[in-house]
Amino acid sequence: MVVGQTTLKPGQSTTLAMRFTMHEGMGGPHEFRVALATNDRTAPARELVVRSGWGP
């Protein structure tokens, strides 16, 4: 994943794109976590959870 310095203003949105490569023998469910910093005083840090299932 490439991380940039984009800052969103209230009401703005963006798209996160991720590409995963799994090696032989790594099939099944996986969970990836991405830390997001915010300027929200009530939630200064958020966590994006990405779940995936890889078949054989």
CHARMM internal coordinates of N, CA and C (Angstrom, degrees):
IC EDIT
DIST 1 N 1 CA 1.4381
DIST 1 CA 1 C 1.5223
ANGL 1 N 1 CA 1 C 108.77
DIST 1 C 2 N 1.3015
ANGL 1 CA 1 C 2 N 116.15
DIHE 1 N 1 CA 1 C 2 N 139.84
DIST 2 N 2 CA 1.4538
ANGL 1 C 2 N 2 CA 122.08
DIHE 1 CA 1 C 2 N 2 CA 176.29
DIST 2 CA 2 C 1.5193
ANGL 2 N 2 CA 2 C 107.06
DIHE 1 C 2 N 2 CA 2 C -104.44
DIST 2 C 3 N 1.3208
ANGL 2 CA 2 C 3 N 116.92
DIHE 2 N 2 CA 2 C 3 N 129.66
DIST 3 N 3 CA 1.4594
ANGL 2 C 3 N 3 CA 121.62
DIHE 2 CA 2 C 3 N 3 CA -178.51
DIST 3 CA 3 C 1.5145
ANGL 3 N 3 CA 3 C 109.34
DIHE 2 C 3 N 3 CA 3 C -107.66
DIST 3 C 4 N 1.3306
ANGL 3 CA 3 C 4 N 116.39
DIHE 3 N 3 CA 3 C 4 N 131.58
DIST 4 N 4 CA 1.4534
ANGL 3 C 4 N 4 CA 121.13
DIHE 3 CA 3 C 4 N 4 CA 178.91
DIST 4 CA 4 C 1.5176
ANGL 4 N 4 CA 4 C 110.82
DIHE 3 C 4 N 4 CA 4 C -110.10
DIST 4 C 5 N 1.3093
ANGL 4 CA 4 C 5 N 115.65
DIHE 4 N 4 CA 4 C 5 N -173.45
DIST 5 N 5 CA 1.4629
ANGL 4 C 5 N 5 CA 121.81
DIHE 4 CA 4 C 5 N 5 CA -178.16
DIST 5 CA 5 C 1.5251
ANGL 5 N 5 CA 5 C 111.44
DIHE 4 C 5 N 5 CA 5 C -111.13
DIST 5 C 6 N 1.3164
ANGL 5 CA 5 C 6 N 118.61
DIHE 5 N 5 CA 5 C 6 N 29.58
DIST 6 N 6 CA 1.4558
ANGL 5 C 6 N 6 CA 122.23
DIHE 5 CA 5 C 6 N 6 CA -179.26
DIST 6 CA 6 C 1.5151
ANGL 6 N 6 CA 6 C 110.70
DIHE 5 C 6 N 6 CA 6 C -66.31
DIST 6 C 7 N 1.3252
ANGL 6 CA 6 C 7 N 116.48
DIHE 6 N 6 CA 6 C 7 N 132.86
DIST 7 N 7 CA 1.4642
ANGL 6 C 7 N 7 CA 122.22
DIHE 6 CA 6 C 7 N 7 CA 175.64
DIST 7 CA 7 C 1.5216
ANGL 7 N 7 CA 7 C 107.78
DIHE 6 C 7 N 7 CA 7 C -115.81
DIST 7 C 8 N 1.3289
ANGL 7 CA 7 C 8 N 116.53
DIHE 7 N 7 CA 7 C 8 N 126.03
DIST 8 N 8 CA 1.4567
ANGL 7 C 8 N 8 CA 121.37
DIHE 7 CA 7 C 8 N 8 CA 179.62
DIST 8 CA 8 C 1.5245
ANGL 8 N 8 CA 8 C 110.12
DIHE 7 C 8 N 8 CA 8 C -96.85
DIST 8 C 9 N 1.3094
ANGL 8 CA 8 C 9 N 116.01
DIHE 8 N 8 CA 8 C 9 N 141.05
DIST 9 N 9 CA 1.4474
ANGL 8 C 9 N 9 CA 121.30
DIHE 8 CA 8 C 9 N 9 CA 174.29
DIST 9 CA 9 C 1.5308
ANGL 9 N 9 CA 9 C 108.31
DIHE 8 C 9 N 9 CA 9 C -88.89
DIST 9 C 10 N 1.3349
ANGL 9 CA 9 C 10 N 118.35
DIHE 9 N 9 CA 9 C 10 N 159.10
DIST 10 N 10 CA 1.4706
ANGL 9 C 10 N 10 CA 120.05
DIHE 9 CA 9 C 10 N 10 CA 178.44
DIST 10 CA 10 C 1.5285
ANGL 10 N 10 CA 10 C 111.51
DIHE 9 C 10 N 10 CA 10 C -51.23
DIST 10 C 11 N 1.3148
ANGL 10 CA 10 C 11 N 115.67
DIHE 10 N 10 CA 10 C 11 N 132.77
DIST 11 N 11 CA 1.4578
ANGL 10 C 11 N 11 CA 121.43
DIHE 10 CA 10 C 11 N 11 CA -179.84
DIST 11 CA 11 C 1.5172
ANGL 11 N 11 CA 11 C 114.07
DIHE 10 C 11 N 11 CA 11 C 89.97
DIST 11 C 12 N 1.3194
ANGL 11 CA 11 C 12 N 118.66
DIHE 11 N 11 CA 11 C 12 N -13.82
DIST 12 N 12 CA 1.4559
ANGL 11 C 12 N 12 CA 121.50
DIHE 11 CA 11 C 12 N 12 CA 177.94
DIST 12 CA 12 C 1.5261
ANGL 12 N 12 CA 12 C 109.82
DIHE 11 C 12 N 12 CA 12 C -82.30
DIST 12 C 13 N 1.3147
ANGL 12 CA 12 C 13 N 115.37
DIHE 12 N 12 CA 12 C 13 N 161.21
DIST 13 N 13 CA 1.4624
ANGL 12 C 13 N 13 CA 120.11
DIHE 12 CA 12 C 13 N 13 CA 176.83
DIST 13 CA 13 C 1.5200
ANGL 13 N 13 CA 13 C 109.04
DIHE 12 C 13 N 13 CA 13 C -139.07
DIST 13 C 14 N 1.3153
ANGL 13 CA 13 C 14 N 114.70
DIHE 13 N 13 CA 13 C 14 N 168.46
DIST 14 N 14 CA 1.4592
ANGL 13 C 14 N 14 CA 120.60
DIHE 13 CA 13 C 14 N 14 CA 178.00
DIST 14 CA 14 C 1.5217
ANGL 14 N 14 CA 14 C 108.51
DIHE 13 C 14 N 14 CA 14 C -148.58
DIST 14 C 15 N 1.2965
ANGL 14 CA 14 C 15 N 116.28
DIHE 14 N 14 CA 14 C 15 N 174.18
DIST 15 N 15 CA 1.4540
ANGL 14 C 15 N 15 CA 122.43
DIHE 14 CA 14 C 15 N 15 CA 177.41
DIST 15 CA 15 C 1.5251
ANGL 15 N 15 CA 15 C 108.82
DIHE 14 C 15 N 15 CA 15 C -120.07
DIST 15 C 16 N 1.3105
ANGL 15 CA 15 C 16 N 115.85
DIHE 15 N 15 CA 15 C 16 N 134.03
DIST 16 N 16 CA 1.4617
ANGL 15 C 16 N 16 CA 121.35
DIHE 15 CA 15 C 16 N 16 CA 174.55
DIST 16 CA 16 C 1.5151
ANGL 16 N 16 CA 16 C 107.71
DIHE 15 C 16 N 16 CA 16 C -104.32
DIST 16 C 17 N 1.3108
ANGL 16 CA 16 C 17 N 117.36
DIHE 16 N 16 CA 16 C 17 N 129.82
DIST 17 N 17 CA 1.4577
ANGL 16 C 17 N 17 CA 121.76
DIHE 16 CA 16 C 17 N 17 CA 178.10
DIST 17 CA 17 C 1.5226
ANGL 17 N 17 CA 17 C 108.55
DIHE 16 C 17 N 17 CA 17 C -117.37
DIST 17 C 18 N 1.3205
ANGL 17 CA 17 C 18 N 115.50
DIHE 17 N 17 CA 17 C 18 N 132.66
DIST 18 N 18 CA 1.4583
ANGL 17 C 18 N 18 CA 120.98
DIHE 17 CA 17 C 18 N 18 CA 179.94
DIST 18 CA 18 C 1.5236
ANGL 18 N 18 CA 18 C 108.96
DIHE 17 C 18 N 18 CA 18 C -133.05
DIST 18 C 19 N 1.3075
ANGL 18 CA 18 C 19 N 115.44
DIHE 18 N 18 CA 18 C 19 N 143.93
DIST 19 N 19 CA 1.4593
ANGL 18 C 19 N 19 CA 120.84
DIHE 18 CA 18 C 19 N 19 CA 176.40
DIST 19 CA 19 C 1.5197
ANGL 19 N 19 CA 19 C 107.17
DIHE 18 C 19 N 19 CA 19 C -124.36
DIST 19 C 20 N 1.3082
ANGL 19 CA 19 C 20 N 116.33
DIHE 19 N 19 CA 19 C 20 N 129.60
DIST 20 N 20 CA 1.4552
ANGL 19 C 20 N 20 CA 121.50
DIHE 19 CA 19 C 20 N 20 CA -178.37
DIST 20 CA 20 C 1.5164
ANGL 20 N 20 CA 20 C 109.56
DIHE 19 C 20 N 20 CA 20 C -116.82
DIST 20 C 21 N 1.3074
ANGL 20 CA 20 C 21 N 116.40
DIHE 20 N 20 CA 20 C 21 N 141.92
DIST 21 N 21 CA 1.4544
ANGL 20 C 21 N 21 CA 122.38
DIHE 20 CA 20 C 21 N 21 CA 174.97
DIST 21 CA 21 C 1.5215
ANGL 21 N 21 CA 21 C 107.40
DIHE 20 C 21 N 21 CA 21 C -125.31
DIST 21 C 22 N 1.3131
ANGL 21 CA 21 C 22 N 115.61
DIHE 21 N 21 CA 21 C 22 N 120.50
DIST 22 N 22 CA 1.4578
ANGL 21 C 22 N 22 CA 120.06
DIHE 21 CA 21 C 22 N 22 CA -179.65
DIST 22 CA 22 C 1.5275
ANGL 22 N 22 CA 22 C 108.36
DIHE 21 C 22 N 22 CA 22 C -105.61
DIST 22 C 23 N 1.3056
ANGL 22 CA 22 C 23 N 116.01
DIHE 22 N 22 CA 22 C 23 N 139.86
DIST 23 N 23 CA 1.4534
ANGL 22 C 23 N 23 CA 122.17
DIHE 22 CA 22 C 23 N 23 CA 179.97
DIST 23 CA 23 C 1.5238
ANGL 23 N 23 CA 23 C 110.39
DIHE 22 C 23 N 23 CA 23 C -89.81
DIST 23 C 24 N 1.2891
ANGL 23 CA 23 C 24 N 116.23
DIHE 23 N 23 CA 23 C 24 N 161.80
DIST 24 N 24 CA 1.4668
ANGL 23 C 24 N 24 CA 122.95
DIHE 23 CA 23 C 24 N 24 CA 178.23
DIST 24 CA 24 C 1.5275
ANGL 24 N 24 CA 24 C 110.21
DIHE 23 C 24 N 24 CA 24 C -49.44
DIST 24 C 25 N 1.3159
ANGL 24 CA 24 C 25 N 116.48
DIHE 24 N 24 CA 24 C 25 N 132.78
DIST 25 N 25 CA 1.4567
ANGL 24 C 25 N 25 CA 121.30
DIHE 24 CA 24 C 25 N 25 CA 178.37
DIST 25 CA 25 C 1.5207
ANGL 25 N 25 CA 25 C 114.24
DIHE 24 C 25 N 25 CA 25 C 88.05
DIST 25 C 26 N 1.3361
ANGL 25 CA 25 C 26 N 117.72
DIHE 25 N 25 CA 25 C 26 N 1.27
DIST 26 N 26 CA 1.4670
ANGL 25 C 26 N 26 CA 120.49
DIHE 25 CA 25 C 26 N 26 CA -178.42
DIST 26 CA 26 C 1.5258
ANGL 26 N 26 CA 26 C 111.92
DIHE 25 C 26 N 26 CA 26 C -105.27
DIST 26 C 27 N 1.3330
ANGL 26 CA 26 C 27 N 118.05
DIHE 26 N 26 CA 26 C 27 N 24.22
DIST 27 N 27 CA 1.4504
ANGL 26 C 27 N 27 CA 121.55
DIHE 26 CA 26 C 27 N 27 CA 179.51
DIST 27 CA 27 C 1.5220
ANGL 27 N 27 CA 27 C 111.51
DIHE 26 C 27 N 27 CA 27 C -66.84
DIST 27 C 28 N 1.3315
ANGL 27 CA 27 C 28 N 115.56
DIHE 27 N 27 CA 27 C 28 N 166.45
DIST 28 N 28 CA 1.4527
ANGL 27 C 28 N 28 CA 120.93
DIHE 27 CA 27 C 28 N 28 CA 178.19
DIST 28 CA 28 C 1.5197
ANGL 28 N 28 CA 28 C 111.89
DIHE 27 C 28 N 28 CA 28 C 105.27
DIST 28 C 29 N 1.3177
ANGL 28 CA 28 C 29 N 116.35
DIHE 28 N 28 CA 28 C 29 N -173.54
DIST 29 N 29 CA 1.4645
ANGL 28 C 29 N 29 CA 120.08
DIHE 28 CA 28 C 29 N 29 CA -176.40
DIST 29 CA 29 C 1.5297
ANGL 29 N 29 CA 29 C 112.28
DIHE 28 C 29 N 29 CA 29 C -74.86
DIST 29 C 30 N 1.3224
ANGL 29 CA 29 C 30 N 115.00
DIHE 29 N 29 CA 29 C 30 N 144.83
DIST 30 N 30 CA 1.4635
ANGL 29 C 30 N 30 CA 122.08
DIHE 29 CA 29 C 30 N 30 CA 176.73
DIST 30 CA 30 C 1.5274
ANGL 30 N 30 CA 30 C 108.53
DIHE 29 C 30 N 30 CA 30 C -138.18
DIST 30 C 31 N 1.3179
ANGL 30 CA 30 C 31 N 115.86
DIHE 30 N 30 CA 30 C 31 N 154.27
DIST 31 N 31 CA 1.4596
ANGL 30 C 31 N 31 CA 121.62
DIHE 30 CA 30 C 31 N 31 CA 176.60
DIST 31 CA 31 C 1.5216
ANGL 31 N 31 CA 31 C 108.59
DIHE 30 C 31 N 31 CA 31 C -132.34
DIST 31 C 32 N 1.3283
ANGL 31 CA 31 C 32 N 115.44
DIHE 31 N 31 CA 31 C 32 N 125.68
DIST 32 N 32 CA 1.4572
ANGL 31 C 32 N 32 CA 121.96
DIHE 31 CA 31 C 32 N 32 CA 179.24
DIST 32 CA 32 C 1.5279
ANGL 32 N 32 CA 32 C 107.69
DIHE 31 C 32 N 32 CA 32 C -115.00
DIST 32 C 33 N 1.3267
ANGL 32 CA 32 C 33 N 117.97
DIHE 32 N 32 CA 32 C 33 N 142.49
DIST 33 N 33 CA 1.4642
ANGL 32 C 33 N 33 CA 122.13
DIHE 32 CA 32 C 33 N 33 CA -178.97
DIST 33 CA 33 C 1.5232
ANGL 33 N 33 CA 33 C 110.11
DIHE 32 C 33 N 33 CA 33 C -124.01
DIST 33 C 34 N 1.3340
ANGL 33 CA 33 C 34 N 114.76
DIHE 33 N 33 CA 33 C 34 N 134.07
DIST 34 N 34 CA 1.4599
ANGL 33 C 34 N 34 CA 121.59
DIHE 33 CA 33 C 34 N 34 CA -179.98
DIST 34 CA 34 C 1.5254
ANGL 34 N 34 CA 34 C 108.02
DIHE 33 C 34 N 34 CA 34 C -120.84
DIST 34 C 35 N 1.3274
ANGL 34 CA 34 C 35 N 117.79
DIHE 34 N 34 CA 34 C 35 N 123.35
DIST 35 N 35 CA 1.4630
ANGL 34 C 35 N 35 CA 122.19
DIHE 34 CA 34 C 35 N 35 CA 179.03
DIST 35 CA 35 C 1.5263
ANGL 35 N 35 CA 35 C 109.35
DIHE 34 C 35 N 35 CA 35 C -81.91
DIST 35 C 36 N 1.3274
ANGL 35 CA 35 C 36 N 116.51
DIHE 35 N 35 CA 35 C 36 N 131.02
DIST 36 N 36 CA 1.4595
ANGL 35 C 36 N 36 CA 122.47
DIHE 35 CA 35 C 36 N 36 CA 178.32
DIST 36 CA 36 C 1.5188
ANGL 36 N 36 CA 36 C 109.08
DIHE 35 C 36 N 36 CA 36 C -119.81
DIST 36 C 37 N 1.3236
ANGL 36 CA 36 C 37 N 116.70
DIHE 36 N 36 CA 36 C 37 N 126.36
DIST 37 N 37 CA 1.4629
ANGL 36 C 37 N 37 CA 121.26
DIHE 36 CA 36 C 37 N 37 CA 177.23
DIST 37 CA 37 C 1.5261
ANGL 37 N 37 CA 37 C 108.55
DIHE 36 C 37 N 37 CA 37 C -90.27
DIST 37 C 38 N 1.3324
ANGL 37 CA 37 C 38 N 116.99
DIHE 37 N 37 CA 37 C 38 N 139.37
DIST 38 N 38 CA 1.4601
ANGL 37 C 38 N 38 CA 121.16
DIHE 37 CA 37 C 38 N 38 CA 178.18
DIST 38 CA 38 C 1.5212
ANGL 38 N 38 CA 38 C 109.44
DIHE 37 C 38 N 38 CA 38 C -129.50
DIST 38 C 39 N 1.3356
ANGL 38 CA 38 C 39 N 116.30
DIHE 38 N 38 CA 38 C 39 N 167.09
DIST 39 N 39 CA 1.4609
ANGL 38 C 39 N 39 CA 120.35
DIHE 38 CA 38 C 39 N 39 CA 172.79
DIST 39 CA 39 C 1.5278
ANGL 39 N 39 CA 39 C 110.43
DIHE 38 C 39 N 39 CA 39 C -103.81
DIST 39 C 40 N 1.3207
ANGL 39 CA 39 C 40 N 116.79
DIHE 39 N 39 CA 39 C 40 N 15.56
DIST 40 N 40 CA 1.4624
ANGL 39 C 40 N 40 CA 123.44
DIHE 39 CA 39 C 40 N 40 CA 176.81
DIST 40 CA 40 C 1.5281
ANGL 40 N 40 CA 40 C 108.42
DIHE 39 C 40 N 40 CA 40 C -76.34
DIST 40 C 41 N 1.3253
ANGL 40 CA 40 C 41 N 116.64
DIHE 40 N 40 CA 40 C 41 N 117.36
DIST 41 N 41 CA 1.4710
ANGL 40 C 41 N 41 CA 119.67
DIHE 40 CA 40 C 41 N 41 CA -177.68
DIST 41 CA 41 C 1.5232
ANGL 41 N 41 CA 41 C 113.13
DIHE 40 C 41 N 41 CA 41 C -61.77
DIST 41 C 42 N 1.3202
ANGL 41 CA 41 C 42 N 117.20
DIHE 41 N 41 CA 41 C 42 N -29.49
DIST 42 N 42 CA 1.4643
ANGL 41 C 42 N 42 CA 119.87
DIHE 41 CA 41 C 42 N 42 CA -179.78
DIST 42 CA 42 C 1.5231
ANGL 42 N 42 CA 42 C 112.93
DIHE 41 C 42 N 42 CA 42 C -83.52
DIST 42 C 43 N 1.3209
ANGL 42 CA 42 C 43 N 116.98
DIHE 42 N 42 CA 42 C 43 N -18.98
DIST 43 N 43 CA 1.4767
ANGL 42 C 43 N 43 CA 121.03
DIHE 42 CA 42 C 43 N 43 CA 179.00
DIST 43 CA 43 C 1.5223
ANGL 43 N 43 CA 43 C 109.06
DIHE 42 C 43 N 43 CA 43 C -146.58
DIST 43 C 44 N 1.3477
ANGL 43 CA 43 C 44 N 118.24
DIHE 43 N 43 CA 43 C 44 N 73.31
DIST 44 N 44 CA 1.4663
ANGL 43 C 44 N 44 CA 120.94
DIHE 43 CA 43 C 44 N 44 CA -175.93
DIST 44 CA 44 C 1.5269
ANGL 44 N 44 CA 44 C 114.36
DIHE 43 C 44 N 44 CA 44 C -66.89
DIST 44 C 45 N 1.2897
ANGL 44 CA 44 C 45 N 116.99
DIHE 44 N 44 CA 44 C 45 N -18.68
DIST 45 N 45 CA 1.4676
ANGL 44 C 45 N 45 CA 120.61
DIHE 44 CA 44 C 45 N 45 CA 177.30
DIST 45 CA 45 C 1.5231
ANGL 45 N 45 CA 45 C 108.33
DIHE 44 C 45 N 45 CA 45 C -136.20
DIST 45 C 46 N 1.2968
ANGL 45 CA 45 C 46 N 115.91
DIHE 45 N 45 CA 45 C 46 N 137.20
DIST 46 N 46 CA 1.4583
ANGL 45 C 46 N 46 CA 122.28
DIHE 45 CA 45 C 46 N 46 CA 177.07
DIST 46 CA 46 C 1.5182
ANGL 46 N 46 CA 46 C 108.11
DIHE 45 C 46 N 46 CA 46 C -125.50
DIST 46 C 47 N 1.3043
ANGL 46 CA 46 C 47 N 115.96
DIHE 46 N 46 CA 46 C 47 N 161.15
DIST 47 N 47 CA 1.4550
ANGL 46 C 47 N 47 CA 120.69
DIHE 46 CA 46 C 47 N 47 CA 179.15
DIST 47 CA 47 C 1.5216
ANGL 47 N 47 CA 47 C 108.75
DIHE 46 C 47 N 47 CA 47 C -128.16
DIST 47 C 48 N 1.3107
ANGL 47 CA 47 C 48 N 116.31
DIHE 47 N 47 CA 47 C 48 N 126.22
DIST 48 N 48 CA 1.4524
ANGL 47 C 48 N 48 CA 123.02
DIHE 47 CA 47 C 48 N 48 CA 175.93
DIST 48 CA 48 C 1.5213
ANGL 48 N 48 CA 48 C 106.94
DIHE 47 C 48 N 48 CA 48 C -94.83
DIST 48 C 49 N 1.3303
ANGL 48 CA 48 C 49 N 117.38
DIHE 48 N 48 CA 48 C 49 N 125.44
DIST 49 N 49 CA 1.4578
ANGL 48 C 49 N 49 CA 121.95
DIHE 48 CA 48 C 49 N 49 CA -179.94
DIST 49 CA 49 C 1.5324
ANGL 49 N 49 CA 49 C 108.12
DIHE 48 C 49 N 49 CA 49 C -108.65
DIST 49 C 50 N 1.3239
ANGL 49 CA 49 C 50 N 115.28
DIHE 49 N 49 CA 49 C 50 N 125.93
DIST 50 N 50 CA 1.4643
ANGL 49 C 50 N 50 CA 121.71
DIHE 49 CA 49 C 50 N 50 CA 178.25
DIST 50 CA 50 C 1.5298
ANGL 50 N 50 CA 50 C 106.89
DIHE 49 C 50 N 50 CA 50 C -115.73
DIST 50 C 51 N 1.3191
ANGL 50 CA 50 C 51 N 115.79
DIHE 50 N 50 CA 50 C 51 N 121.03
DIST 51 N 51 CA 1.4725
ANGL 50 C 51 N 51 CA 120.71
DIHE 50 CA 50 C 51 N 51 CA 178.53
DIST 51 CA 51 C 1.5245
ANGL 51 N 51 CA 51 C 109.20
DIHE 50 C 51 N 51 CA 51 C -111.59
DIST 51 C 52 N 1.3128
ANGL 51 CA 51 C 52 N 115.54
DIHE 51 N 51 CA 51 C 52 N 141.48
DIST 52 N 52 CA 1.4608
ANGL 51 C 52 N 52 CA 119.71
DIHE 51 CA 51 C 52 N 52 CA 179.87
DIST 52 CA 52 C 1.5200
ANGL 52 N 52 CA 52 C 110.09
DIHE 51 C 52 N 52 CA 52 C -144.36
DIST 52 C 53 N 1.3022
ANGL 52 CA 52 C 53 N 115.05
DIHE 52 N 52 CA 52 C 53 N 156.19
DIST 53 N 53 CA 1.4606
ANGL 52 C 53 N 53 CA 121.11
DIHE 52 CA 52 C 53 N 53 CA 175.18
DIST 53 CA 53 C 1.5197
ANGL 53 N 53 CA 53 C 108.02
DIHE 52 C 53 N 53 CA 53 C -124.78
DIST 53 C 54 N 1.3117
ANGL 53 CA 53 C 54 N 116.25
DIHE 53 N 53 CA 53 C 54 N 125.73
DIST 54 N 54 CA 1.4634
ANGL 53 C 54 N 54 CA 121.38
DIHE 53 CA 53 C 54 N 54 CA -176.76
DIST 54 CA 54 C 1.5245
ANGL 54 N 54 CA 54 C 108.98
DIHE 53 C 54 N 54 CA 54 C -109.96
DIST 54 C 55 N 1.3092
ANGL 54 CA 54 C 55 N 114.28
DIHE 54 N 54 CA 54 C 55 N 127.50
DIST 55 N 55 CA 1.4494
ANGL 54 C 55 N 55 CA 119.43
DIHE 54 CA 54 C 55 N 55 CA 178.89
DIST 55 CA 55 C 1.5173
ANGL 55 N 55 CA 55 C 112.19
DIHE 54 C 55 N 55 CA 55 C -89.42
DIST 55 C 56 N 1.2979
ANGL 55 CA 55 C 56 N 115.61
DIHE 55 N 55 CA 55 C 56 N 171.34
DIST 56 N 56 CA 1.4745
ANGL 55 C 56 N 56 CA 119.46
DIHE 55 CA 55 C 56 N 56 CA 179.62
DIST 56 CA 56 C 1.5087
ANGL 56 N 56 CA 56 C 112.09
DIHE 55 C 56 N 56 CA 56 C -68.30
END
COOR INIT
IC SEED 1 N 1 CA 1 C
IC BUILD
